[in-house]
Structure formats: C-alpha cells, structure tokens
Amino acid sequence: MQTLPIWAFHGAKDTTVRPAESERMVEAVKREGGDAKLTVYPGAGHDSWTETYDNPALYDWFLKHKR
C-alpha cells in the first residue's frame, strides 16, 4: 500500500456512501505511510466520476506514476 498512490474522489452530497468513509480511508493510508489524497466535489452526489473524468489534472497525475 505504501508504494501505490491513491487519489480518491467523492461527492459531498453522496447519500449512498458518506464522504466520511473516503476521508477515513485516506487518513488510514496516510497513517501507514502511504501516498493518498482526496478530492470532494461540493455539488456532486454519488456520481463523482463525471467531474473526475472531466478533470485534466487526473490524467497528468496518471502520467506521473508508474509501477
């Protein structure tokens, strides 16, 4: 887990999975020395992937990492 970077995305208005669950996951990864970050979209519900895939920074982030 420490060598696999994680970028999690969540909608602040998600009623299916509470945003706090992603926050807990990211904090747990960081506590163990992992590289994790979280983006919360204030206006999004469970569909956070639409804004995520429209974000050019995601593709730059992908290209900065390799296994």
PDB file with one MODEL, atoms N, CA, C and O in Angstrom:
MODEL        1
ATOM      1  N   MET A   1       0.828  -1.183   0.000  1.00  0.00           N
ATOM      2  CA  MET A   1       0.000   0.000   0.000  1.00  0.00           C
ATOM      3  C   MET A   1       0.872   1.247   0.000  1.00  0.00           C
ATOM      4  O   MET A   1       0.449   2.288  -0.502  1.00  0.00           O
ATOM      5  N   GLN A   2       2.047   1.170   0.535  1.00  0.00           N
ATOM      6  CA  GLN A   2       2.895   2.350   0.636  1.00  0.00           C
ATOM      7  C   GLN A   2       3.465   2.778  -0.707  1.00  0.00           C
ATOM      8  O   GLN A   2       3.893   3.923  -0.850  1.00  0.00           O
ATOM      9  N   THR A   3       3.481   1.904  -1.680  1.00  0.00           N
ATOM     10  CA  THR A   3       4.062   2.257  -2.971  1.00  0.00           C
ATOM     11  C   THR A   3       3.010   2.518  -4.035  1.00  0.00           C
ATOM     12  O   THR A   3       3.364   2.884  -5.156  1.00  0.00           O
ATOM     13  N   LEU A   4       1.757   2.348  -3.735  1.00  0.00           N
ATOM     14  CA  LEU A   4       0.689   2.570  -4.696  1.00  0.00           C
ATOM     15  C   LEU A   4      -0.025   3.877  -4.359  1.00  0.00           C
ATOM     16  O   LEU A   4      -0.743   3.939  -3.361  1.00  0.00           O
ATOM     17  N   PRO A   5       0.156   4.925  -5.171  1.00  0.00           N
ATOM     18  CA  PRO A   5      -0.501   6.190  -4.877  1.00  0.00           C
ATOM     19  C   PRO A   5      -2.013   6.073  -5.086  1.00  0.00           C
ATOM     20  O   PRO A   5      -2.482   5.373  -5.983  1.00  0.00           O
ATOM     21  N   ILE A   6      -2.751   6.768  -4.246  1.00  0.00           N
ATOM     22  CA  ILE A   6      -4.215   6.738  -4.304  1.00  0.00           C
ATOM     23  C   ILE A   6      -4.732   8.163  -4.361  1.00  0.00           C
ATOM     24  O   ILE A   6      -4.319   9.023  -3.583  1.00  0.00           O
ATOM     25  N   TRP A   7      -5.643   8.396  -5.296  1.00  0.00           N
ATOM     26  CA  TRP A   7      -6.371   9.661  -5.343  1.00  0.00           C
ATOM     27  C   TRP A   7      -7.841   9.291  -5.329  1.00  0.00           C
ATOM     28  O   TRP A   7      -8.366   8.770  -6.313  1.00  0.00           O
ATOM     29  N   ALA A   8      -8.489   9.551  -4.246  1.00  0.00           N
ATOM     30  CA  ALA A   8      -9.904   9.220  -4.084  1.00  0.00           C
ATOM     31  C   ALA A   8     -10.764  10.448  -4.394  1.00  0.00           C
ATOM     32  O   ALA A   8     -10.344  11.586  -4.184  1.00  0.00           O
ATOM     33  N   PHE A   9     -11.957  10.198  -4.891  1.00  0.00           N
ATOM     34  CA  PHE A   9     -12.898  11.256  -5.243  1.00  0.00           C
ATOM     35  C   PHE A   9     -14.244  10.932  -4.621  1.00  0.00           C
ATOM     36  O   PHE A   9     -14.659   9.775  -4.561  1.00  0.00           O
ATOM     37  N   HIS A  10     -14.920  11.983  -4.158  1.00  0.00           N
ATOM     38  CA  HIS A  10     -16.208  11.752  -3.500  1.00  0.00           C
ATOM     39  C   HIS A  10     -17.090  12.979  -3.690  1.00  0.00           C
ATOM     40  O   HIS A  10     -16.596  14.105  -3.743  1.00  0.00           O
ATOM     41  N   GLY A  11     -18.380  12.757  -3.792  1.00  0.00           N
ATOM     42  CA  GLY A  11     -19.342  13.849  -3.840  1.00  0.00           C
ATOM     43  C   GLY A  11     -19.793  14.195  -2.432  1.00  0.00           C
ATOM     44  O   GLY A  11     -20.145  13.305  -1.657  1.00  0.00           O
ATOM     45  N   ALA A  12     -19.788  15.474  -2.093  1.00  0.00           N
ATOM     46  CA  ALA A  12     -20.180  15.906  -0.746  1.00  0.00           C
ATOM     47  C   ALA A  12     -21.647  15.591  -0.453  1.00  0.00           C
ATOM     48  O   ALA A  12     -22.038  15.449   0.705  1.00  0.00           O
ATOM     49  N   LYS A  13     -22.453  15.484  -1.508  1.00  0.00           N
ATOM     50  CA  LYS A  13     -23.885  15.216  -1.329  1.00  0.00           C
ATOM     51  C   LYS A  13     -24.234  13.740  -1.539  1.00  0.00           C
ATOM     52  O   LYS A  13     -25.397  13.402  -1.758  1.00  0.00           O
ATOM     53  N   ASP A  14     -23.256  12.887  -1.474  1.00  0.00           N
ATOM     54  CA  ASP A  14     -23.466  11.444  -1.661  1.00  0.00           C
ATOM     55  C   ASP A  14     -24.258  10.877  -0.489  1.00  0.00           C
ATOM     56  O   ASP A  14     -23.828  10.961   0.661  1.00  0.00           O
ATOM     57  N   THR A  15     -25.409  10.304  -0.788  1.00  0.00           N
ATOM     58  CA  THR A  15     -26.225   9.684   0.258  1.00  0.00           C
ATOM     59  C   THR A  15     -26.091   8.164   0.239  1.00  0.00           C
ATOM     60  O   THR A  15     -26.631   7.481   1.109  1.00  0.00           O
ATOM     61  N   THR A  16     -25.370   7.632  -0.754  1.00  0.00           N
ATOM     62  CA  THR A  16     -25.150   6.181  -0.835  1.00  0.00           C
ATOM     63  C   THR A  16     -23.969   5.772   0.037  1.00  0.00           C
ATOM     64  O   THR A  16     -24.060   4.823   0.816  1.00  0.00           O
ATOM     65  N   VAL A  17     -22.877   6.486  -0.098  1.00  0.00           N
ATOM     66  CA  VAL A  17     -21.674   6.275   0.716  1.00  0.00           C
ATOM     67  C   VAL A  17     -21.290   7.638   1.274  1.00  0.00           C
ATOM     68  O   VAL A  17     -21.040   8.576   0.517  1.00  0.00           O
ATOM     69  N   ARG A  18     -21.244   7.745   2.566  1.00  0.00           N
ATOM     70  CA  ARG A  18     -20.930   9.028   3.189  1.00  0.00           C
ATOM     71  C   ARG A  18     -19.489   9.447   2.871  1.00  0.00           C
ATOM     72  O   ARG A  18     -18.584   8.612   2.876  1.00  0.00           O
ATOM     73  N   PRO A  19     -19.280  10.729   2.598  1.00  0.00           N
ATOM     74  CA  PRO A  19     -17.922  11.213   2.325  1.00  0.00           C
ATOM     75  C   PRO A  19     -16.944  10.895   3.458  1.00  0.00           C
ATOM     76  O   PRO A  19     -15.747  10.740   3.215  1.00  0.00           O
ATOM     77  N   ALA A  20     -17.430  10.798   4.664  1.00  0.00           N
ATOM     78  CA  ALA A  20     -16.553  10.483   5.801  1.00  0.00           C
ATOM     79  C   ALA A  20     -15.853   9.140   5.613  1.00  0.00           C
ATOM     80  O   ALA A  20     -14.760   8.937   6.142  1.00  0.00           O
ATOM     81  N   GLU A  21     -16.463   8.223   4.870  1.00  0.00           N
ATOM     82  CA  GLU A  21     -15.825   6.919   4.641  1.00  0.00           C
ATOM     83  C   GLU A  21     -14.567   7.069   3.795  1.00  0.00           C
ATOM     84  O   GLU A  21     -13.558   6.417   4.065  1.00  0.00           O
ATOM     85  N   SER A  22     -14.615   7.919   2.778  1.00  0.00           N
ATOM     86  CA  SER A  22     -13.412   8.167   1.971  1.00  0.00           C
ATOM     87  C   SER A  22     -12.363   8.907   2.795  1.00  0.00           C
ATOM     88  O   SER A  22     -11.167   8.637   2.676  1.00  0.00           O
ATOM     89  N   GLU A  23     -12.812   9.833   3.622  1.00  0.00           N
ATOM     90  CA  GLU A  23     -11.879  10.547   4.491  1.00  0.00           C
ATOM     91  C   GLU A  23     -11.163   9.577   5.428  1.00  0.00           C
ATOM     92  O   GLU A  23      -9.952   9.681   5.623  1.00  0.00           O
ATOM     93  N   ARG A  24     -11.902   8.644   6.005  1.00  0.00           N
ATOM     94  CA  ARG A  24     -11.294   7.645   6.903  1.00  0.00           C
ATOM     95  C   ARG A  24     -10.293   6.776   6.163  1.00  0.00           C
ATOM     96  O   ARG A  24      -9.217   6.483   6.685  1.00  0.00           O
ATOM     97  N   MET A  25     -10.640   6.360   4.945  1.00  0.00           N
ATOM     98  CA  MET A  25      -9.751   5.511   4.160  1.00  0.00           C
ATOM     99  C   MET A  25      -8.447   6.246   3.849  1.00  0.00           C
ATOM    100  O   MET A  25      -7.363   5.694   4.037  1.00  0.00           O
ATOM    101  N   VAL A  26      -8.548   7.479   3.377  1.00  0.00           N
ATOM    102  CA  VAL A  26      -7.358   8.244   3.014  1.00  0.00           C
ATOM    103  C   VAL A  26      -6.484   8.483   4.242  1.00  0.00           C
ATOM    104  O   VAL A  26      -5.263   8.353   4.162  1.00  0.00           O
ATOM    105  N   GLU A  27      -7.075   8.821   5.347  1.00  0.00           N
ATOM    106  CA  GLU A  27      -6.299   9.033   6.573  1.00  0.00           C
ATOM    107  C   GLU A  27      -5.612   7.749   7.035  1.00  0.00           C
ATOM    108  O   GLU A  27      -4.479   7.793   7.514  1.00  0.00           O
ATOM    109  N   ALA A  28      -6.284   6.617   6.896  1.00  0.00           N
ATOM    110  CA  ALA A  28      -5.683   5.332   7.279  1.00  0.00           C
ATOM    111  C   ALA A  28      -4.469   5.024   6.409  1.00  0.00           C
ATOM    112  O   ALA A  28      -3.442   4.565   6.910  1.00  0.00           O
ATOM    113  N   VAL A  29      -4.584   5.273   5.117  1.00  0.00           N
ATOM    114  CA  VAL A  29      -3.463   5.032   4.212  1.00  0.00           C
ATOM    115  C   VAL A  29      -2.284   5.939   4.587  1.00  0.00           C
ATOM    116  O   VAL A  29      -1.140   5.489   4.642  1.00  0.00           O
ATOM    117  N   LYS A  30      -2.573   7.204   4.841  1.00  0.00           N
ATOM    118  CA  LYS A  30      -1.518   8.146   5.226  1.00  0.00           C
ATOM    119  C   LYS A  30      -0.846   7.744   6.538  1.00  0.00           C
ATOM    120  O   LYS A  30       0.372   7.855   6.675  1.00  0.00           O
ATOM    121  N   ARG A  31      -1.642   7.279   7.499  1.00  0.00           N
ATOM    122  CA  ARG A  31      -1.072   6.850   8.793  1.00  0.00           C
ATOM    123  C   ARG A  31      -0.069   5.725   8.619  1.00  0.00           C
ATOM    124  O   ARG A  31       0.892   5.614   9.380  1.00  0.00           O
ATOM    125  N   GLU A  32      -0.297   4.895   7.615  1.00  0.00           N
ATOM    126  CA  GLU A  32       0.606   3.764   7.362  1.00  0.00           C
ATOM    127  C   GLU A  32       1.755   4.145   6.430  1.00  0.00           C
ATOM    128  O   GLU A  32       2.525   3.283   6.006  1.00  0.00           O
ATOM    129  N   GLY A  33       1.869   5.434   6.111  1.00  0.00           N
ATOM    130  CA  GLY A  33       2.974   5.890   5.277  1.00  0.00           C
ATOM    131  C   GLY A  33       2.674   5.910   3.794  1.00  0.00           C
ATOM    132  O   GLY A  33       3.574   6.129   2.983  1.00  0.00           O
ATOM    133  N   GLY A  34       1.434   5.688   3.431  1.00  0.00           N
ATOM    134  CA  GLY A  34       1.056   5.672   2.027  1.00  0.00           C
ATOM    135  C   GLY A  34       0.833   7.058   1.458  1.00  0.00           C
ATOM    136  O   GLY A  34       0.726   8.043   2.188  1.00  0.00           O
ATOM    137  N   ASP A  35       0.766   7.110   0.152  1.00  0.00           N
ATOM    138  CA  ASP A  35       0.557   8.347  -0.598  1.00  0.00           C
ATOM    139  C   ASP A  35      -0.901   8.384  -1.041  1.00  0.00           C
ATOM    140  O   ASP A  35      -1.268   7.727  -2.015  1.00  0.00           O
ATOM    141  N   ALA A  36      -1.730   9.140  -0.341  1.00  0.00           N
ATOM    142  CA  ALA A  36      -3.157   9.204  -0.660  1.00  0.00           C
ATOM    143  C   ALA A  36      -3.661  10.626  -0.523  1.00  0.00           C
ATOM    144  O   ALA A  36      -3.223  11.387   0.340  1.00  0.00           O
ATOM    145  N   LYS A  37      -4.591  10.961  -1.398  1.00  0.00           N
ATOM    146  CA  LYS A  37      -5.245  12.261  -1.287  1.00  0.00           C
ATOM    147  C   LYS A  37      -6.705  12.095  -1.663  1.00  0.00           C
ATOM    148  O   LYS A  37      -7.097  11.097  -2.269  1.00  0.00           O
ATOM    149  N   LEU A  38      -7.504  13.086  -1.296  1.00  0.00           N
ATOM    150  CA  LEU A  38      -8.944  13.031  -1.507  1.00  0.00           C
ATOM    151  C   LEU A  38      -9.418  14.349  -2.080  1.00  0.00           C
ATOM    152  O   LEU A  38      -9.037  15.420  -1.606  1.00  0.00           O
ATOM    153  N   THR A  39     -10.255  14.262  -3.106  1.00  0.00           N
ATOM    154  CA  THR A  39     -10.949  15.426  -3.638  1.00  0.00           C
ATOM    155  C   THR A  39     -12.436  15.208  -3.409  1.00  0.00           C
ATOM    156  O   THR A  39     -12.993  14.183  -3.802  1.00  0.00           O
ATOM    157  N   VAL A  40     -13.075  16.188  -2.768  1.00  0.00           N
ATOM    158  CA  VAL A  40     -14.517  16.135  -2.530  1.00  0.00           C
ATOM    159  C   VAL A  40     -15.159  17.231  -3.364  1.00  0.00           C
ATOM    160  O   VAL A  40     -14.805  18.404  -3.247  1.00  0.00           O
ATOM    161  N   TYR A  41     -16.103  16.839  -4.205  1.00  0.00           N
ATOM    162  CA  TYR A  41     -16.821  17.797  -5.040  1.00  0.00           C
ATOM    163  C   TYR A  41     -18.059  18.273  -4.290  1.00  0.00           C
ATOM    164  O   TYR A  41     -18.949  17.472  -4.005  1.00  0.00           O
ATOM    165  N   PRO A  42     -18.131  19.565  -3.965  1.00  0.00           N
ATOM    166  CA  PRO A  42     -19.220  20.081  -3.133  1.00  0.00           C
ATOM    167  C   PRO A  42     -20.618  19.855  -3.710  1.00  0.00           C
ATOM    168  O   PRO A  42     -21.553  19.609  -2.948  1.00  0.00           O
ATOM    169  N   GLY A  43     -20.786  19.932  -5.016  1.00  0.00           N
ATOM    170  CA  GLY A  43     -22.116  19.814  -5.600  1.00  0.00           C
ATOM    171  C   GLY A  43     -22.485  18.424  -6.073  1.00  0.00           C
ATOM    172  O   GLY A  43     -23.608  18.209  -6.529  1.00  0.00           O
ATOM    173  N   ALA A  44     -21.575  17.481  -5.977  1.00  0.00           N
ATOM    174  CA  ALA A  44     -21.813  16.134  -6.517  1.00  0.00           C
ATOM    175  C   ALA A  44     -22.432  15.211  -5.486  1.00  0.00           C
ATOM    176  O   ALA A  44     -22.191  15.329  -4.284  1.00  0.00           O
ATOM    177  N   GLY A  45     -23.237  14.290  -5.991  1.00  0.00           N
ATOM    178  CA  GLY A  45     -23.780  13.233  -5.155  1.00  0.00           C
ATOM    179  C   GLY A  45     -22.919  11.990  -5.319  1.00  0.00           C
ATOM    180  O   GLY A  45     -21.693  12.058  -5.238  1.00  0.00           O
ATOM    181  N   HIS A  46     -23.576  10.846  -5.552  1.00  0.00           N
ATOM    182  CA  HIS A  46     -22.831   9.594  -5.703  1.00  0.00           C
ATOM    183  C   HIS A  46     -22.033   9.570  -7.009  1.00  0.00           C
ATOM    184  O   HIS A  46     -21.057   8.829  -7.126  1.00  0.00           O
ATOM    185  N   ASP A  47     -22.440  10.368  -7.978  1.00  0.00           N
ATOM    186  CA  ASP A  47     -21.778  10.416  -9.281  1.00  0.00           C
ATOM    187  C   ASP A  47     -20.605  11.394  -9.262  1.00  0.00           C
ATOM    188  O   ASP A  47     -20.663  12.453  -9.887  1.00  0.00           O
ATOM    189  N   SER A  48     -19.552  11.040  -8.550  1.00  0.00           N
ATOM    190  CA  SER A  48     -18.365  11.902  -8.533  1.00  0.00           C
ATOM    191  C   SER A  48     -17.457  11.616  -9.727  1.00  0.00           C
ATOM    192  O   SER A  48     -16.536  12.387  -9.997  1.00  0.00           O
ATOM    193  N   TRP A  49     -17.698  10.542 -10.430  1.00  0.00           N
ATOM    194  CA  TRP A  49     -16.822  10.152 -11.535  1.00  0.00           C
ATOM    195  C   TRP A  49     -16.959  11.087 -12.729  1.00  0.00           C
ATOM    196  O   TRP A  49     -15.994  11.253 -13.476  1.00  0.00           O
ATOM    197  N   THR A  50     -18.121  11.705 -12.939  1.00  0.00           N
ATOM    198  CA  THR A  50     -18.272  12.605 -14.084  1.00  0.00           C
ATOM    199  C   THR A  50     -17.315  13.792 -13.963  1.00  0.00           C
ATOM    200  O   THR A  50     -16.602  14.105 -14.916  1.00  0.00           O
ATOM    201  N   GLU A  51     -17.290  14.444 -12.823  1.00  0.00           N
ATOM    202  CA  GLU A  51     -16.347  15.557 -12.618  1.00  0.00           C
ATOM    203  C   GLU A  51     -14.906  15.066 -12.632  1.00  0.00           C
ATOM    204  O   GLU A  51     -14.012  15.754 -13.125  1.00  0.00           O
ATOM    205  N   THR A  52     -14.689  13.885 -12.092  1.00  0.00           N
ATOM    206  CA  THR A  52     -13.332  13.332 -12.038  1.00  0.00           C
ATOM    207  C   THR A  52     -12.779  13.122 -13.435  1.00  0.00           C
ATOM    208  O   THR A  52     -11.662  13.552 -13.725  1.00  0.00           O
ATOM    209  N   TYR A  53     -13.535  12.474 -14.304  1.00  0.00           N
ATOM    210  CA  TYR A  53     -13.040  12.204 -15.661  1.00  0.00           C
ATOM    211  C   TYR A  53     -12.957  13.458 -16.515  1.00  0.00           C
ATOM    212  O   TYR A  53     -12.257  13.467 -17.528  1.00  0.00           O
ATOM    213  N   ASP A  54     -13.657  14.516 -16.126  1.00  0.00           N
ATOM    214  CA  ASP A  54     -13.565  15.793 -16.839  1.00  0.00           C
ATOM    215  C   ASP A  54     -12.391  16.645 -16.353  1.00  0.00           C
ATOM    216  O   ASP A  54     -12.151  17.726 -16.891  1.00  0.00           O
ATOM    217  N   ASN A  55     -11.670  16.177 -15.359  1.00  0.00           N
ATOM    218  CA  ASN A  55     -10.590  16.939 -14.741  1.00  0.00           C
ATOM    219  C   ASN A  55      -9.252  16.586 -15.400  1.00  0.00           C
ATOM    220  O   ASN A  55      -8.744  15.484 -15.191  1.00  0.00           O
ATOM    221  N   PRO A  56      -8.671  17.500 -16.193  1.00  0.00           N
ATOM    222  CA  PRO A  56      -7.394  17.209 -16.847  1.00  0.00           C
ATOM    223  C   PRO A  56      -6.274  16.867 -15.861  1.00  0.00           C
ATOM    224  O   PRO A  56      -5.337  16.152 -16.219  1.00  0.00           O
ATOM    225  N   ALA A  57      -6.359  17.364 -14.635  1.00  0.00           N
ATOM    226  CA  ALA A  57      -5.324  17.066 -13.645  1.00  0.00           C
ATOM    227  C   ALA A  57      -5.239  15.570 -13.350  1.00  0.00           C
ATOM    228  O   ALA A  57      -4.176  15.068 -12.987  1.00  0.00           O
ATOM    229  N   LEU A  58      -6.348  14.862 -13.502  1.00  0.00           N
ATOM    230  CA  LEU A  58      -6.343  13.409 -13.267  1.00  0.00           C
ATOM    231  C   LEU A  58      -5.382  12.715 -14.227  1.00  0.00           C
ATOM    232  O   LEU A  58      -4.623  11.837 -13.817  1.00  0.00           O
ATOM    233  N   TYR A  59      -5.407  13.100 -15.490  1.00  0.00           N
ATOM    234  CA  TYR A  59      -4.575  12.445 -16.499  1.00  0.00           C
ATOM    235  C   TYR A  59      -3.099  12.819 -16.325  1.00  0.00           C
ATOM    236  O   TYR A  59      -2.214  12.002 -16.577  1.00  0.00           O
ATOM    237  N   ASP A  60      -2.846  14.039 -15.899  1.00  0.00           N
ATOM    238  CA  ASP A  60      -1.465  14.419 -15.565  1.00  0.00           C
ATOM    239  C   ASP A  60      -0.970  13.584 -14.390  1.00  0.00           C
ATOM    240  O   ASP A  60       0.173  13.127 -14.383  1.00  0.00           O
ATOM    241  N   TRP A  61      -1.835  13.388 -13.395  1.00  0.00           N
ATOM    242  CA  TRP A  61      -1.493  12.588 -12.214  1.00  0.00           C
ATOM    243  C   TRP A  61      -1.184  11.146 -12.618  1.00  0.00           C
ATOM    244  O   TRP A  61      -0.215  10.554 -12.141  1.00  0.00           O
ATOM    245  N   PHE A  62      -2.024  10.580 -13.511  1.00  0.00           N
ATOM    246  CA  PHE A  62      -1.769   9.214 -14.006  1.00  0.00           C
ATOM    247  C   PHE A  62      -0.372   9.116 -14.620  1.00  0.00           C
ATOM    248  O   PHE A  62       0.359   8.161 -14.360  1.00  0.00           O
ATOM    249  N   LEU A  63      -0.013  10.087 -15.418  1.00  0.00           N
ATOM    250  CA  LEU A  63       1.253  10.032 -16.140  1.00  0.00           C
ATOM    251  C   LEU A  63       2.475  10.246 -15.252  1.00  0.00           C
ATOM    252  O   LEU A  63       3.596   9.941 -15.659  1.00  0.00           O
ATOM    253  N   LYS A  64       2.272  10.757 -14.066  1.00  0.00           N
ATOM    254  CA  LYS A  64       3.382  10.973 -13.124  1.00  0.00           C
ATOM    255  C   LYS A  64       3.729   9.716 -12.335  1.00  0.00           C
ATOM    256  O   LYS A  64       4.732   9.683 -11.623  1.00  0.00           O
ATOM    257  N   HIS A  65       2.903   8.685 -12.460  1.00  0.00           N
ATOM    258  CA  HIS A  65       3.093   7.478 -11.652  1.00  0.00           C
ATOM    259  C   HIS A  65       3.280   6.254 -12.534  1.00  0.00           C
ATOM    260  O   HIS A  65       2.718   6.159 -13.625  1.00  0.00           O
ATOM    261  N   LYS A  66       4.071   5.333 -12.045  1.00  0.00           N
ATOM    262  CA  LYS A  66       4.213   4.041 -12.712  1.00  0.00           C
ATOM    263  C   LYS A  66       4.563   3.007 -11.661  1.00  0.00           C
ATOM    264  O   LYS A  66       5.081   3.338 -10.594  1.00  0.00           O
ATOM    265  N   ARG A  67       4.282   1.781 -11.965  1.00  0.00           N
ATOM    266  CA  ARG A  67       4.569   0.689 -11.043  1.00  0.00           C
ATOM    267  C   ARG A  67       5.890   0.073 -11.320  1.00  0.00           C
ATOM    268  O   ARG A  67       6.290  -0.866 -10.632  1.00  0.00           O
TER     269      ARG A  67
ENDMDL
END
